[in-house]
Amino acid sequence: MTDLAAGKRLRSNVSDTEIIVVRAPATPLELSCGGQPMTADPVSAGTAPTNIGDNDTALGKRYVDTDTGLEVLCTKPGPGVLTADGRVLTIKAPSALPASD
């Protein structure tokens, strides 16, 4: 389990994926990418992602876990699916801008 705080940078151990926590959950949770826990430490090479899908991380997208309120921003894309305690994070829909007159 990882204590997450807004602004914390995390890296995947199995791909190039890097994220920043935008909204932290109230309780610690296990944040993973490609089936392996994410870490604030430099990446250690050698492990292959086990959880790769069509929804690999995308640069500039925000990912959310609606169960905990977790929101992260992808700052470096890569293969692997983001999960929080085993639940797949979904891409947050962009907010509509107000119409200008």
N, C-alpha and C positions, 0 to 999 in steps of 0.2 A: 504494500500500500504506500502511496505517495501523498504527502501533504502538498497540495497545489495552492499557489497564490497568484493573483493577477500579476502579469509581467514576467512570470517564470518561463525561461526558455528550456525546451526539451528536445532531445535528438533521438532518432531511431537507432537501434543497435544493428539493424539489418538492411537499411536503405539510406538514401540521402535525405529523407524527410526530417524537417525541423519545424517546430511549432512554438507559438507563444500563447500562454494562457491568458484569455481575455476576461473570462468570468470563472472564478473558482467555486467548486462545490463546498458545501458546509462540512462535509466529512471527507476523510482521505479515501482515495480509490486507486485502482491499478489502471494506468493509462498505457496502452500498448499500440504498437504499429507492426504489422506483419507478424503478429503472434508473439512478439517479444516485448518486454517492458521498455518504456522510453526512459531516458536518463538525462540528467543535466551535464554529465561527464562527457569528455570526448568519446567519439564513436570507436568501438573496438571491432575491427574487421574480422570476417571469417564465418559469420552465421548467415544462413540464407533465410529469407522471409518464408514463413509457413502459411500466412494468410494473405494471399495476393488475389485480387479480383479486378473487375472492370472499374471499380471506384477507387483507384489509387489516388493518393493525395494530390490536390491541385493548388498551385500557387495563388495566394491571395484570397482563397476561400475560407469561410468560417464554418467550423464544424461544431455541432451541438449534441449534447446528451440531454434529452428532455426530462429524464428521470431525476437527474441531479442538478441541472442548471449549468453544467459545465459548458463553456464555450472556448474554443481555441482557434487561432489564426495560423494557417499554413504559410511559413516564410520560405520554405524550400521544399519543392515537390519531390516525390519519389514513389516507388512501388510499395504496396502494403496498405492494408485497411486499418484505419484508426478505430480503436475500441476502448471503452471505459467499463471495467469490471465485466468484460465479455460482451457488452452491448455495442453494436456498430454505431459510430457517430455518423450523423447525417449532415449534409450540407445545408447551412442556414439559408433560407430564401432572402434575397436582398429586399430591403425596405424601399417602398415606393416613395419617390420624391414628390413633394406637393406641386400641383400644377401652378405655373406662374401665369399671371394675367397680362 
